[in-house]
Amino acid sequence: MVLADDLASEVFLTAFRRRASYDLGRENARPWLLGIAVNVVRDHRRSELRRLAAYARAVDGDRADGPAAADRLDPALANALLCLSEGDRHVVLLFAWAQLTYEEIAEALEVPIGTVRSRLSRARATLRESLAPVEECL
């Protein structure tokens, strides 16, 4: 949940910085905060998609050994992730990178646990097919 914590922190930091522009005549600050949250998440998603697209464009020859190379995502995997539906990609990333349980993913995405299972199963099958080595014709 580190990413969620970071995004929540960013929402409240942005709200704090914009506090002078808040209309005190409003009865409730919740819609204002949720608007900021939507913008923060949208910006994060755009950055994530740009990063995945950049990984997909990377060529194997550009890879250097060392710490920076360990942070890079294989271009084939990045491209395969981009080809998944948004829902499937979120489930895969929450499961594989954030190491959430099915129950935690269901809670985070506000979907039934069965939806998490089906999305993960479908995504795994799609990724397996996308990343399978191409067999040479004899």
Summary of the structure (lengths in Angstrom):
residues: 138
radius of gyration: 19.2
end to end distance: 48.8
largest distance: 75.6
contacts: 317
relative contact order: 0.09
helix: 74%
strand: 0%
